[in-house]
Amino acid sequence: MKRTTGQDRTKTRNWRPATRAIRGGTWRSEMGETSEALFLTSGFTYDDAATVAARFMGEDDGMTYSRLQNPTVQMLEERIALLEGAEACRTQASGMAAMTAALLCQLSAGDHMVSARAAFGSCRWLGDSLLPRFGVDVTVVDATDLSAWEAAIRPNTKVFFFETPANPTMDVADLAAIAEIAKAHGITTVVDNAFCSPALQRPLEFGIDVVAYSATKLMDGQGRVLAGAVCGSEEFINEKLLPFQRNTGPNLSPFNAWVVLKGLETLDLRAKRQSENALQVGQFIAGRVPKILHPWLDSHPAHALAMKQMDACGPIFSFVLDGGRAQAHALLDALELIDISNNIGDSRSLMCHPASSTHHNMGPEAREAMGIGEGMLRINVGLEDPEDLIADLDQALAKAGL
């Protein structure tokens, strides 16, 4: 591959996803390195003053400051854009920085947003607490109810915001149908796709406008760094997101970008293998617990839709115990191999109790409205041998009385 081939869309757009994940976005310095170079620098120098002026005027594509662009970060942004099928991408310091930037860059006082009820706790906080403080009204709806989206629209509605599958209830929203409703009213759709990554689901293909990520999850996939990303059209990224990001500074560090670049090289392999493991583990758990929320099992109410939108089930699902928090905590305490952790997308298997961790700040009434009960547990199935995971769950379920 030549030095700049990885950033040549006339060539990379013909590559298949696995090739894009390895080589997309790569730019080699004059040293000819095989692995992407790590540019640990805050600023850049210039040969003459005219070059500085041209770059700040946008007439020269060179670097000016790492808050605006950095070679390592730029490589990651191009690679994610290729995987997502997006015109452009900008990375952020964390997943929540990405969600916040994707919303605040386009919403103003007097605007209205419609948001899904089932969501990660911090994403709900944005709509429940942060945006109203700045004069943005938010209506919360059941994301699976298409009529609810339509009914919530006002003349000043600017954004639809949701995730699918939802965290941790595994609600599956109809991407194409929601996008169609939004487009008919000139509304921008923003989807949190962290549970799937572009290896398993690409919302832009269903008409969604903006896709936001916690790249901390599957993209890194090994629990090493925090990172976020927002993908969309060049117009949205350059005219709405970039001015916000340039002047508020939620930028990703070059080192973290380099780590995520390395993670993307194995994303396709990890996402598919973890999905296979999650299906096998889910099939075992289904016979032992009162309720399981797994989009690839026939018992899920949106099983057919999930199979239409997603290439595989992903590593994450939830299940519910009748014994409430006491029984859920007893099961967690009995685990010997699987870690108790609130992270997801990791190559290690992790499990948590959402009501007392990721969603504890929402309060019992809000959790109940979302469908997060005291007996719910969420599991991220990793790359371990699924038989070892099943053995661990078998003994833990038994100790919890199941």
C-alpha positions as CSV (number, residue, x, y, z in Angstrom):
1,M,0.0,0.0,0.0
2,K,1.3,3.5,-0.9
3,R,1.8,6.2,1.7
4,T,-1.5,7.9,1.2
5,T,-3.7,5.1,-0.2
6,G,-5.6,4.6,3.1
7,Q,-7.0,8.2,2.9
8,D,-7.9,8.0,-0.8
9,R,-11.7,7.5,-0.9
10,T,-11.5,6.6,-4.7
11,K,-9.7,3.4,-3.6
12,T,-10.9,2.7,0.0
13,R,-14.6,2.9,-0.9
14,N,-14.1,-0.3,-2.9
15,W,-12.6,-2.1,0.0
16,R,-14.7,-4.5,2.1
17,P,-15.2,-3.9,5.8
18,A,-12.5,-6.1,7.1
19,T,-9.9,-4.4,4.9
20,R,-11.1,-1.0,5.9
21,A,-10.8,-1.9,9.6
22,I,-7.1,-2.8,9.0
23,R,-5.9,-0.2,6.5
24,G,-8.6,2.5,6.2
25,G,-7.4,6.0,7.1
26,T,-3.7,5.0,7.3
27,W,-1.2,7.7,6.3
28,R,2.5,6.9,6.4
29,S,5.2,9.4,7.1
30,E,8.4,9.6,5.1
31,M,9.8,6.9,7.4
32,G,7.5,4.3,5.8
33,E,6.2,2.8,9.1
34,T,3.9,-0.2,8.9
35,S,1.9,0.6,12.1
36,E,0.3,4.0,12.3
37,A,2.6,6.7,13.7
38,L,1.7,8.2,17.1
39,F,2.0,12.0,16.9
40,L,2.3,13.1,20.6
41,T,2.3,16.8,19.9
42,S,0.0,19.7,20.9
43,G,1.1,22.0,18.1
44,F,2.8,22.3,14.8
45,T,5.4,24.5,13.2
46,Y,5.5,26.3,9.8
47,D,8.1,27.2,7.2
48,D,6.7,30.7,6.7
49,A,4.0,33.0,7.9
50,A,2.0,32.7,4.7
51,T,1.5,29.0,5.4
52,V,0.1,29.8,8.9
53,A,-2.4,32.3,7.4
54,A,-3.5,29.8,4.7
55,R,-4.1,27.0,7.2
56,F,-6.2,29.2,9.5
57,M,-8.2,30.4,6.5
58,G,-8.9,26.8,5.6
59,E,-7.0,27.2,2.3
60,D,-4.3,24.7,3.2
61,D,-5.0,21.2,4.6
62,G,-2.1,21.1,7.0
63,M,-2.2,20.9,10.8
64,T,-2.5,23.8,13.1
65,Y,-3.2,22.6,16.6
66,S,-4.1,19.2,18.0
67,R,-7.5,20.5,19.3
68,L,-8.4,21.0,15.7
69,Q,-6.6,18.2,14.0
70,N,-3.8,15.7,14.6
71,P,-2.4,13.1,12.2
72,T,-3.1,10.1,14.4
73,V,-6.6,11.2,15.4
74,Q,-7.3,12.0,11.7
75,M,-6.4,8.5,10.7
76,L,-8.8,7.1,13.3
77,E,-11.6,9.5,12.1
78,E,-11.2,8.4,8.5
79,R,-11.2,4.7,9.5
80,I,-14.4,5.0,11.5
81,A,-16.1,7.0,8.8
82,L,-15.2,4.2,6.3
83,L,-16.5,1.5,8.5
84,E,-19.7,3.4,9.2
85,G,-20.2,4.4,5.6
86,A,-20.2,8.1,6.6
87,E,-18.9,11.1,4.7
88,A,-17.1,12.3,7.8
89,C,-16.3,11.6,11.4
90,R,-15.0,13.5,14.4
91,T,-13.7,11.8,17.6
92,Q,-14.1,12.9,21.2
93,A,-12.6,12.2,24.5
94,S,-15.3,9.8,25.6
95,G,-18.6,8.3,24.6
96,M,-20.5,10.8,26.6
97,A,-18.5,13.6,25.1
98,A,-19.6,12.3,21.8
99,M,-23.3,12.2,22.8
100,T,-23.2,15.7,24.3
101,A,-21.4,17.2,21.3
102,A,-23.8,15.5,18.9
103,L,-26.8,17.2,20.6
104,L,-25.4,20.5,21.8
105,C,-23.9,21.4,18.5
106,Q,-27.3,21.6,16.9
107,L,-29.8,22.5,19.7
108,S,-30.5,26.0,21.0
109,A,-32.8,27.5,23.6
110,G,-36.4,27.2,22.4
111,D,-35.8,23.9,20.5
112,H,-37.4,20.6,21.3
113,M,-36.0,17.1,21.3
114,V,-37.7,13.7,21.4
115,S,-35.7,11.1,23.2
116,A,-36.1,7.4,23.9
117,R,-37.2,6.3,27.4
118,A,-34.8,3.3,27.5
119,A,-31.2,4.6,27.4
120,F,-27.9,4.6,29.2
121,G,-28.3,6.5,32.4
122,S,-25.9,9.4,31.4
123,C,-27.7,9.7,28.0
124,R,-31.0,10.1,29.9
125,W,-29.4,12.7,32.1
126,L,-28.6,14.8,29.1
127,G,-32.3,15.0,28.2
128,D,-33.7,15.0,31.7
129,S,-31.3,17.5,33.3
130,L,-28.8,19.2,31.1
131,L,-30.7,20.3,28.0
132,P,-33.7,21.7,30.0
133,R,-31.3,24.0,31.9
134,F,-30.4,25.6,28.6
135,G,-34.0,26.1,27.4
136,V,-34.3,22.9,25.3
137,D,-37.6,21.0,26.0
138,V,-37.4,17.2,25.9
139,T,-40.2,14.7,25.4
140,V,-39.5,11.0,26.4
141,V,-41.2,8.3,24.4
142,D,-41.2,4.5,24.1
143,A,-38.7,4.0,21.2
144,T,-40.5,0.9,20.0
145,D,-43.8,2.8,19.5
146,L,-43.7,4.6,16.2
147,S,-47.0,6.4,16.9
148,A,-45.4,7.9,20.0
149,W,-42.6,9.5,17.9
150,E,-45.1,11.0,15.6
151,A,-47.4,12.3,18.4
152,A,-44.5,13.9,20.2
153,I,-43.5,16.1,17.3
154,R,-43.9,19.9,17.7
155,P,-43.2,22.8,15.3
156,N,-39.9,23.3,17.1
157,T,-38.7,19.7,17.2
158,K,-35.2,19.5,15.9
159,V,-33.8,16.1,17.0
160,F,-34.8,12.5,17.6
161,F,-32.3,10.8,19.9
162,F,-32.3,7.1,20.7
163,E,-30.2,3.9,21.0
164,T,-30.8,0.4,19.7
165,P,-30.5,-2.0,21.2
166,A,-31.1,0.0,24.3
167,N,-29.1,-0.1,27.5
168,P,-29.9,-2.3,29.4
169,T,-33.5,-3.3,28.4
170,M,-32.4,-4.4,24.9
171,D,-35.4,-2.5,23.3
172,V,-34.9,-2.7,19.5
173,A,-36.1,0.4,17.7
174,D,-37.0,0.5,14.0
175,L,-34.3,2.6,12.5
176,A,-35.8,2.9,9.0
177,A,-39.3,3.8,10.3
178,I,-38.1,6.4,12.8
179,A,-35.8,7.9,10.2
180,E,-38.7,8.2,7.7
181,I,-40.9,9.9,10.3
182,A,-38.1,12.4,11.1
183,K,-37.3,13.2,7.5
184,A,-40.9,14.0,6.8
185,H,-40.7,16.7,9.4
186,G,-37.2,18.0,8.8
187,I,-35.9,16.5,12.0
188,T,-32.3,15.2,12.5
189,T,-32.0,11.7,13.9
190,V,-29.1,10.9,16.3
191,V,-28.5,7.2,17.2
192,D,-26.2,5.8,19.8
193,N,-24.8,2.7,18.2
194,A,-22.3,1.6,20.9
195,F,-23.9,-1.7,21.6
196,C,-23.2,-2.9,18.0
197,S,-20.4,-0.8,16.5
198,P,-20.3,-0.6,12.7
199,A,-19.2,-4.2,12.5
200,L,-22.7,-5.3,13.4
201,Q,-25.1,-2.4,12.6
202,R,-24.8,0.7,10.4
203,P,-27.7,3.1,11.1
204,L,-26.8,5.4,8.2
205,E,-27.9,2.6,5.9
206,F,-31.4,2.8,7.3
207,G,-31.7,6.6,6.8
208,I,-30.3,7.8,10.1
209,D,-28.5,11.2,10.0
210,V,-26.0,11.0,12.8
211,V,-24.4,8.1,14.6
212,A,-22.6,8.6,17.9
213,Y,-20.3,6.1,19.7
214,S,-18.6,5.3,22.9
215,A,-15.5,3.9,21.1
216,T,-14.4,2.8,24.6
217,K,-16.6,-0.2,24.0
218,L,-16.3,-2.6,21.1
219,M,-14.0,-0.3,19.0
220,D,-11.2,-0.5,21.6
221,G,-12.8,-3.6,23.0
222,Q,-10.1,-4.4,25.6
223,G,-10.9,-2.0,28.4
224,R,-7.9,0.3,27.9
225,V,-9.0,3.8,27.0
226,L,-11.9,6.2,26.8
227,A,-12.9,7.5,23.3
228,G,-16.0,8.7,21.4
229,A,-17.0,9.4,17.8
230,V,-19.7,11.1,15.9
231,C,-20.3,10.2,12.2
232,G,-22.5,12.0,9.6
233,S,-22.5,14.1,6.5
234,E,-19.7,16.5,5.7
235,E,-22.2,19.3,6.2
236,F,-23.2,18.2,9.7
237,I,-19.7,17.4,10.8
238,N,-18.0,20.5,9.4
239,E,-20.7,23.1,9.8
240,K,-22.3,22.0,13.1
241,L,-20.1,19.7,15.1
242,L,-16.7,21.1,14.2
243,P,-17.3,24.7,15.4
244,F,-18.7,23.3,18.7
245,Q,-15.8,20.9,19.2
246,R,-13.1,23.5,18.1
247,N,-14.3,26.0,20.7
248,T,-15.3,23.7,23.6
249,G,-12.5,21.1,23.3
250,P,-13.8,17.6,24.0
251,N,-11.0,16.2,21.9
252,L,-9.5,12.7,21.8
253,S,-5.8,12.4,22.7
254,P,-3.5,11.0,20.0
255,F,-2.5,8.1,22.3
256,N,-6.0,7.0,22.8
257,A,-6.7,7.4,19.1
258,W,-3.8,5.1,18.4
259,V,-5.0,2.5,20.8
260,V,-8.5,2.5,19.2
261,L,-6.9,2.2,15.8
262,K,-5.2,-1.0,17.0
263,G,-8.6,-2.1,18.4
264,L,-10.3,-1.6,15.1
265,E,-7.9,-4.0,13.4
266,T,-9.6,-6.9,15.3
267,L,-13.1,-5.4,15.6
268,D,-14.7,-7.6,12.9
269,L,-13.3,-10.8,14.4
270,R,-14.1,-9.9,18.0
271,A,-17.6,-8.6,17.4
272,K,-18.6,-11.8,15.5
273,R,-17.0,-14.2,17.9
274,Q,-18.5,-12.4,20.9
275,S,-21.9,-12.5,19.2
276,E,-21.6,-16.3,18.7
277,N,-20.6,-16.7,22.4
278,A,-23.4,-14.4,23.5
279,L,-26.0,-16.5,21.6
280,Q,-24.7,-19.7,23.1
281,V,-24.6,-18.3,26.7
282,G,-28.0,-16.7,26.2
283,Q,-29.5,-20.0,25.1
284,F,-28.2,-21.6,28.3
285,I,-29.5,-18.8,30.6
286,A,-32.9,-18.8,28.9
287,G,-33.6,-22.2,30.5
288,R,-32.7,-21.1,34.0
289,V,-34.2,-17.6,34.5
290,P,-37.7,-16.2,34.5
291,K,-37.1,-13.7,31.7
292,I,-34.3,-13.0,29.2
293,L,-33.9,-10.0,27.0
294,H,-31.8,-11.2,24.1
295,P,-32.5,-9.9,20.5
296,W,-31.3,-13.0,18.8
297,L,-33.7,-15.3,20.7
298,D,-37.3,-16.0,19.5
299,S,-38.6,-14.8,22.9
300,H,-37.5,-11.2,22.2
301,P,-40.5,-9.2,21.0
302,A,-38.5,-7.5,18.2
303,H,-36.5,-10.6,17.2
304,A,-37.3,-10.3,13.5
305,L,-36.5,-6.6,13.4
306,A,-33.2,-7.1,15.2
307,M,-32.2,-9.8,12.7
308,K,-33.1,-7.3,9.9
309,Q,-31.1,-4.4,11.2
310,M,-28.1,-6.2,12.8
311,D,-25.6,-8.5,11.3
312,A,-25.3,-10.4,14.6
313,C,-26.7,-10.2,18.1
314,G,-23.7,-8.4,19.7
315,P,-22.1,-9.4,23.0
316,I,-24.6,-7.8,25.4
317,F,-28.0,-8.9,26.7
318,S,-30.0,-8.8,30.0
319,F,-32.0,-11.1,32.1
320,V,-34.4,-10.7,35.0
321,L,-34.6,-12.6,38.3
322,D,-37.7,-12.8,40.5
323,G,-35.8,-12.4,43.7
324,G,-35.0,-8.7,43.2
325,R,-31.8,-7.0,44.2
326,A,-30.9,-9.6,46.9
327,Q,-30.9,-12.5,44.4
328,A,-29.2,-10.5,41.7
329,H,-26.4,-9.5,44.0
330,A,-26.1,-13.0,45.3
331,L,-25.6,-14.2,41.7
332,L,-22.9,-11.6,41.1
333,D,-21.1,-12.4,44.3
334,A,-21.0,-16.1,43.4
335,L,-19.3,-15.5,40.0
336,E,-15.8,-16.9,39.9
337,L,-14.7,-16.3,36.3
338,I,-16.9,-13.5,35.0
339,D,-16.0,-10.0,36.4
340,I,-18.5,-7.7,38.1
341,S,-18.1,-4.5,36.1
342,N,-20.3,-1.8,34.6
343,N,-18.3,-1.7,31.3
344,I,-19.4,-3.3,28.0
345,G,-17.9,-4.2,24.7
346,D,-14.8,-5.7,26.5
347,S,-13.1,-8.9,25.4
348,R,-13.6,-10.1,28.9
349,S,-17.0,-11.2,30.2
350,L,-18.5,-8.6,32.5
351,M,-21.8,-8.5,34.4
352,C,-23.5,-5.7,36.4
353,H,-26.7,-4.9,38.2
354,P,-28.0,-1.7,36.4
355,A,-30.3,-0.6,39.2
356,S,-27.4,-0.2,41.6
357,S,-24.7,0.9,39.1
358,T,-25.3,2.4,35.6
359,H,-28.8,3.6,36.3
360,H,-28.8,4.1,40.1
361,N,-28.9,8.0,39.8
362,M,-32.2,7.9,37.9
363,G,-34.3,6.8,41.0
364,P,-36.7,3.9,41.3
365,E,-39.7,5.5,39.5
366,A,-37.7,6.4,36.4
367,R,-36.1,3.0,36.4
368,E,-39.4,1.3,36.6
369,A,-40.7,3.4,33.7
370,M,-37.8,2.3,31.7
371,G,-38.3,-1.4,32.6
372,I,-35.2,-1.7,34.8
373,G,-36.2,-3.7,37.8
374,E,-34.3,-4.7,40.9
375,G,-33.9,-8.2,39.5
376,M,-32.3,-7.2,36.2
377,L,-28.7,-8.2,35.4
378,R,-26.8,-7.2,32.2
379,I,-24.0,-9.3,30.8
380,N,-21.3,-8.5,28.3
381,V,-20.1,-11.9,26.9
382,G,-16.4,-11.9,26.0
383,L,-14.0,-14.0,24.1
384,E,-13.5,-16.7,26.7
385,D,-14.6,-20.2,25.8
386,P,-18.4,-20.2,26.1
387,E,-18.4,-23.5,27.9
388,D,-16.3,-22.0,30.7
389,L,-18.7,-19.0,30.9
390,I,-21.6,-21.4,31.1
391,A,-20.0,-23.4,33.8
392,D,-19.4,-20.2,35.9
393,L,-23.0,-19.1,35.4
394,D,-24.3,-22.5,36.2
395,Q,-22.7,-22.6,39.6
396,A,-23.6,-18.9,40.3
397,L,-27.2,-19.4,39.3
398,A,-27.4,-22.5,41.6
399,K,-25.9,-20.5,44.5
400,A,-28.5,-17.8,43.9
401,G,-31.3,-20.4,44.1
402,L,-31.9,-20.9,40.4
